[in-house]
Amino acid sequence: MPSAGVHHVDLVVSSIERSLPFYRDLLAPLGYHGISEVEGERGETIYYLWGPAASIGLREAQSPGGTPYDR
């Protein structure tokens, strides 16, 4: 069966305020111009940057500081 590709990838960031402008500027030349907001399963807002083939989600970490990973 042929692969349909990647639908989306979520990135957990330490600060949405800093990360959203950074990723929008970084991905704009690659065709990521749209953005939408979705409520995550823990009530957080996930910002999806959508481009030509997939979406990249940005969500702010909710684990306490010093935790080596989130989720």
ABEGO torsion letter per residue (X at the ends): XBBAEBABBBBBBABAAAAAAAAAAAAAAAGBABBBBBBBAAGBBBBBBBBAABBBBBBBBABBBGBABBX
